[in-house]
């Protein structure tokens, strides 16, 4: 079981992703923006952060930088639909900031779980 911080502002998608992770026996804590994510991050040790990039209050790229400053070995899976821009561009930036993997929305359950497994496997703290 991994401890996963899930950061997604879309309530429906967040609920679906949370359910998938719980079905896979992971402990999940959810946040809807970068401010909530930063607070939740400080509350416990995490094995993985799933980070949407386009968020209210504090965006995902800034949050990734802050989290990795505190915990450089943490696995991060960046996700984005791109909003008004190109998702691939945002995700490429997230990789340069230290995300271990990326997914373009929409993605399938299988793609999501494969990415989760890959990031956990690459992390020094995988399950």
C-alpha positions, 0 to 999 in steps of 0.5 A, a space after each residue: 500500500 502506498 500513501 498517495 496525495 491526489 491533487 485535482 480540482 475537478 471534483 468528478 475526476 478526483 472522485 473517480 481517481 480516488 476510487 481507483 486508487 482505493 480499489 488498488 489498496 492505496 491510502 489516498 488524501 485529496 486536495 483541490 488546489 496547490 494550497 491544499 496540497 502544500 498543507 496536506 504534504 506537510 502533514 505526513 510522508 507520501 510515496 507519490 503525488 498525483 498533481 494536476 497542473 492547472 489549479 486554482 489558488 496555486 498552480 501545479 508547477 509551482 506546487 511541484 517545485 515546492 514539494 520537491 524542494 522539501 522532498 527531492 526523492 518523492 515520485 510525482 505523476 503530473 496530469 493535465 488536459 492543457 486548459 486553453 494551452 497545449 497539455 504536452 507543453 505543460 507536462 514537458 515543463 513538469 518533467 523538467 521540474 522533476 515529475 517522474 511521469 506524465 499523463 494527458 487527460 483524458 486517460 484510461 484506468 489502465 494508463 493511470 494505474 500503469 503510470 502509478 506503478 511506474 512512478 512508485 517503482 522508480 521512487 526510492 519509497 515505492 510500496 
